[in-house]
Amino acid sequence: MDKVFAGLVTRGTLTVTAADGQRFTFGDGSGLPVAVAFADRGAQLAFMLDPELRLGELFMEERFKVEQGTIYDFLDLVLRENAGEPDPLWAKALDRIRFYLRRLTSLIGRSAAQANVAHHYDLDHRLFRLFLDDDNQYSCAYYEAPEDSLETAQLAKMRHIAAKLHIRPQDRILDIGCGWGGLARYLSNVAGAAHVTGITLSREQLALARQRAAASQISDRLNFELTDYRDMAGTFERIVSVGMFEHVGFASYATFFRKCRTLLAEDGVMLLHTIGQCDGPNAPNPWLTKYIFPGGYLPALSEMLPAIERAGLIVSDIEVLRLHYATTLRQWRERFMARRDAAKALYDERFCRMWEFYLAMCEAAFHHQNVAVFQLQLVRRQTAAPLTREYIGIRETELRAAEASVEPRR
C-alpha cells in the first residue's frame, strides 16, 4: 500500500493509517495535512485493485475515513499530481476494458434514457434547492469575474448563451434537456424569443417547469413537454441544449445531430453546451456511472465533430470554458455541506456521503484533469451567424440592460 500512495503523492502532506494500525506519511510536508484511514484489510485491497470505482464506495460505506481535512482535500491532493509513478498494470487493464466497452454501454434506447434521467433528476427537488441558485441552473456557470456569486455567474451563463443564439423576435426555440425551465424563461422573457419549447425526460423537472411557467407573465410563450429528442417534430429557428448531451450516449451521436439538423430551420442557429474531454476519448468514470449518472459519457471533440459533419451541420464557433465548472462545483459543494443535515432529513447518511463524494470528485477533476465545458455553435448555412464574434459582447450588454426591466425569473 505504501508504494501505491508514494506514487500518488509527492507534494503536500498525506498520512495513511492501514487496517493494522500502521501509519505512513507521504509528500514533502508542505500544505495543509490530510489524514485518511482504512477500516479493514478488505477496504485496502479493494482500493488498490480498482480505486476509480471502489474509493467512492468505501467512502460511502465508511470503510475509508477522512480523519483530517475533507474528502475533497484528499482528492485534490492525489489528483493534482502529474509526476507520480504510472498506474499499476491491472488498473491500466481495467481502464482499457472500460474504454473499449464504451460503445456497447452507450447504446441508450428510449426506455433506458428515461430510466437514466429518472435515477438522478427525479430526486426530490428540495435536494437541488439546497445548493443550486435561485433559478435552479444545474450546469456550469460562467464567471466573468473570479469573485462572482453563483447567482451572478449562472445569470451570466444564460446571457452568454442567449447572445450566441443571436435571437430574433420571431424566433421559435427548442430547448433540448430543459431542466427546470430557467433558461427557457430567460430566452423568452429577457431575450425576446417568440416561443420556447422545452423538452425533458424528468417528470420532476417537467412539473416544476410547468408550474413556474404558469405563474409567469409569459406562460403563452412557453411550452414544456416530457419528450425524447428523437420523437420531436417541427422546425425551429433556434435550438439550444445545455448539460444534456452527456446523456446521449457515444453510440447515438449521429442520431442526435441528424435529428437536430432536421429540426433546425435553414437559417437557424444551434448552441450545444456540454462537458467534454480535452485530451481525446476516454472511458467513463465507473463510480459516477454506477451511482450518479447511469449511461453518462463525456465526449471528446474528435468524437463530436465527425458526427456533426456527417449530419450536414457546420461548426460556426467553439468556445472552451476552462475552470468555470470547478468554481461552480466548489460553490455547490460548499452550499450542500452547509445544509447537509437537510439533505440527510430527505434521504440518509449514506446518500449524503455519496453526494459529498460526487461533488468533491467532480470539482477536483475539473481543477486537475483534462475536462472542460465546450460550447459549440452550429448552423446549416454559413450566413446564419454574424461574420465576427463582436456581436456576442454587444448582445450581452443589451441583455444585461433588459434583465433589470423584466419580472423575477424564479
Beta strands, then each sheet from edge to edge (+ up, - down):
strand 1: 13-17
strand 2: 23-27
strand 3: 34-38
strand 4: 64-68
strand 5: 172-176
strand 6: 195-200
strand 7: 222-226
strand 8: 236-242
strand 9: 264-277
strand 10: 314-321
strand 11: 371-379
sheet 1: 2+ 1- 3- 4+
sheet 2: 7+ 6+ 5+ 8+ 9+ 11- 10+
end
